[in-house]
Amino acid sequence: MKQKNVIAPSILSADFAHLGEEVDSVIAAGADWVHFDVMDNHFVPNLTIGPGICSALRKHGVTAPIDVHLMVQPVDRIIPDFAAAGATAISFHPEATQHVDRTIGLIHENGCHAGLALNPATPVDVLQWTLDKLDMVLLMSVNPGFGGQQFIPHVLDKLRTIRDMIDVSGRDVRLQVDGGVKIENIAAIADAGADTFVAGSAIFNTENYVETINAFRKALSI
């Protein structure tokens, strides 16, 4: 049986001068995955990290799953690089490729779990034709590009719709939410159907990662 709730801190908000230690600390504090927000200053208005950082963390000794969210266009060229660098899962946006089905296949061919990322205004229709091939759906609850944004409330309705689609399919597909996830709203997000939670500033901008992640777990158990 799959793990009920996964907490995946986004290193976008970590201290990059001490990134290895930051990731060690947040995993030791109880985080499940390491989330990579990969931006290209083209598909989204920011520039962040590439596969070299993923490889460096693996060489540093990080063994936790590395969850790569590609906000780049085109995506196919860089997927094998992240797979070779140690990515566990790779998610991409349907708008960033001409052939969604082919890109999902490319991720699987390179030995990674495949996820499809939907922006707040992206229709869910694409899932009708792809859900049978996906390991995860990543629902953006902010417009991608920058950390620290506020959760968009109508995403809760979209979450419920996607959760129903997953349940009807009968497949073991994770439903991840990324953007504005906080201790104050994580319970409502889980109630709407999410089981995987990306949090950046809400974790890395706190003084005590153990206390923060424990507070997330407590909110999820209420």
N, C-alpha and C positions, 0 to 999 in steps of 0.2 A: 504494500500500500504506500502511495506517495506521501511525502511529508505534508502535513496540513497547511502550515503557514511558513513561508520563506521570507526572511528579511534580507534585503540586498542593498547595502550601503553603496551609494554612487561616489566613486573617488573624485568626481568633478569638484567636490567641495573639500577634499582632503588637502593636507599640507604637502605640496609636491616636493618641497625640499627634503622631506623625510617620508617619502611615499611608502617604502617598504615597511618601515616601522608603523606607519599609520594603518596599513592593511593588516599587519600582524595584530595590532591592538584591537581593531574592530572585530576581527575574527575571534580573538581570544575573549572578547566581550560578549560573544554569543551570536554574531551575525552568521548567516548561512552561506551567502554568495557574495562575490565582489562584482559590482556593476560598473561597466565601462560605457561612458557616454562619448561616442566618437563623432565629432562634428568637423565639417570641411570648409566652413565659411562660404559655402555655395548652396547646398541644399538647405542649410540653416545658417543663421547669421552669427556664427562663432567658430573658432578653431581650437581644437583640443588635442587629442592624443591619437597615436597610431599603434601598430602592432609591436613596435619596439618596446613600448612600456609594458605591454602584456608579457612579452618574452622576458623582460627584466624582472618582473614580479615572480614569474615561474623560477627563474634562476636564483632569485632571492630566497626561494623556499616556500612560496605560497602554494598550497595544495587545494585550497577551497575552489569550488566551481567559479569560473570567470564568465560572466554573463555580458556579452558584447552587444551593445545597441548601436547599430550603424545608422547615423544620420548624414549619409554621404550619397553623392550621385555622380557617376554610376557606382553600383555596389559590387558587381561581380568580380572586378579586378582585385579587390582587397580582401575578399572572403578567404581565399586560400592562404593569404599571408597571416590573417588572424588565427586561422585553424592551426597553422604551423607554429604560431607563437604560443599556443596553449589555451586558446579559447575553448570553453565547454559548450556554450550556446551562442548563437548569433541571430540577432533580430534585425530586420530591415523594413523600410517603408515601401508599400506597393508603388508609390509615385516615383520611386528612385530607380526603377528598372522597367524595361520594356516587356519583360517576360517573367511575371511573378512565379509561375509554376517552375520555370527553369532555374530561377535563383534559389527557390526552396530546395530543389534537387541538388544544386551545387553545394549548398551548406551540408546536406546529408552525405554527399559524396566525399566531403572533406572531413567526415567523422564528427560533426557537431550537431547538437540539437538545433532545430530551426524554429524561429519565431517571426511573426508578422506584426509590425508596429503600426498602429492607427492613430493619427492625430485627432484632436478633439472634433474636428469637422469632417473627418474622413468617413464616408459611409461604411457600414459593416457588410455590405453586399459581397465584397470580395471574399469573405469567409465562407460563403456558400459553396465556393468552388475550390477552396484551399484547406479548409479545416481538417479534412481527412489526411492531410500530409504534414500538419503542423504539430510541434511539441508545445508551443506556447503562443498565446496572443498577448501582445504588449499594448496596453491602452494608455496613450498619453493623456494626462489630466491637466497639462499646461501646453501652451504652444512651444515646441522645442527650440532650443537655442541657448537658454541661460538657466542656471540654478536659482533657487530662492523665490520662485514665482508662487502665486496663490492657486490653490486647487480650483478648477472650474466645476461648479456644482452639477451642471447638466450631464457631466460624465457619469454620474451615478446611474442615471437611466440607461445610458449606453452600456454600462457594465452589466446591468440586469439582462439586457437583450443578449449580450454575448454569452453570459453565463447560461442562459436558456439554450442557446445554440450548442454550446459545449455539452450540456447535460443531455440534450436530445441525441447528439451524435454518439454518446456512450464512450467517447474516447478520453484518454487520460491526457488532457491538454491543460497546462497551467494558464491562469489568467493573471497577468501582471499589470500593476498600475505604477506609473512613473510621473511624478510632478506634484509638488505641494502636499505630499504625504506627511502627516504630523501625528503626534500622540493624540491630539484632540479629535482627529477625523478618521483615524485608521479603523476604528470599530465600524463606522458607517460604511467605509469602503469595503470592508470584509463582508458586512451584511448584504451589500449589493452584489457580491459574488467573487471578489478578488481573493486570491490565495498567495500571491507573491507581491511584495511591496518594496519599491525602490524609494530610498530616502537619502538625500545628500546632506544639505545644510542642517536638517533636523537632527542628524546624528553628529556629523563632523564639527558642527559649530557649538557643540556642548562640551562641558568640562570633563564629564565622566561617561564614557561610552557604555560601560556596564550598566549604570543606572538608567541611561537613556533607552538602551535596547530592552532592559527588563520592563521599563514603563510601556514600551510598545507591546511586549508580550502580554503584560497585564491587561492592557486595553483590548487586545484581541481575545482574551479569555473571558471578558465580562459579557 
